Amino acid sequence: MNIFRFLTAGESHGKCLTAIIDGVPAGFNIDTGFINSELKRRQGGYGRGGRMKIESDTVEITSGVRFGKTIGSPITLVIQNKDFANWEKIMSTSAEDCTSEKSFTSYRPGHADYAGSIKYNRHDLRDILERSSARKTAIEVAVGAVAKQILAQFNITGSSQVLQIGQGKTEQEFHNEIDIAKEQGDTLGGKIQITYKNLPIGLGSHVQWDRTLDGLIAQAVMSIPAIKSVSIGNENAYQMRGSEFHDEIFVENNKITRKTNNAGGIEGGMTNGEDIVVTACMKPIPTLRKPLKTVDSKDMTQTEAHFERSDTCAVEACAVVAEARIACILVDEFLKKFGGDSLTEITQRFN
Ligand code: EPS
């Protein structure tokens, strides 16, 4: 069982987003300001839409932290949706408020509408849109910011960058691509890279399929809306020779060293002491202002997809989300290896 476990709840235009994190040992500093700065990073990036002008995401911690430190009990995080003020009736939990305002029935290709409506037997596709929206990644970033603060106590740090947006590979090209796509009512995806440094050797394991760190990271990153591929280390491995790809091992000053890191910090499903390098590709956002052809679920006629306010591109935000998701995996593996009930206990074992 995982030690650092969390569940999130909340709809895109519901009252709030919530997470409960279990398994955080006592004695760790938790700075709300840091969580908020991560939330701000997620809201940014060129190509974001109208929603980000409404929200200024901030977290409230309602349990598990006292006087700035964790006390070992479950941590509850809450982010209010400011936009809820405009959706109170439409997103009401009460049967008395039932309305068809903002209901829609034309599936957005590429989104969860079609499969979700069949799976959950919902006729109003809003019932699927609300939870499948990437809005929920806000609370995931808040959880990741707690994980990052635990890792930071042991000097483990993460960062990310955008490698590509559409065909663009420089910042200027990113902006041009996004401007053109926006003008055409279209959307864009891209490629991101996340790096984590200063990891101890031996997080994850080779002994069982569901304990391999690369497998866990791939699942965590793939679960972010719109991610279509995840790779660890050199993405060109499949076309390289063994003699070129594998990172030869040397000893210098009595220490094991490598001159390359094609493995991306993971060998045999375990950290090997090198930086973890994860690359992921995001598809273009499926909600298009210039709608795609689709079918209306109420009468099976050919129509155009529903358009709901959306972003042209959210690749920069996605990089921040991926950093957060990986932090959660790393902290769980860290606690499995060095775990204890308090920072003091863990520090002794880590040292
Ligand atoms: C998002 C909030 C959403 C979308 C976007 C991401 O808010 P709204 O639907 O009110 O504009 O802007 O999500 C999608 C476009 C999607 O298809 O999931 C956010 O907070 O990141």
Residues whose N, C-alpha, C, O or C-beta is under 5 A from the ligand:
A	BS01	EPS	R51 S132 S133 A134 R135 T287 R309 S310 D311
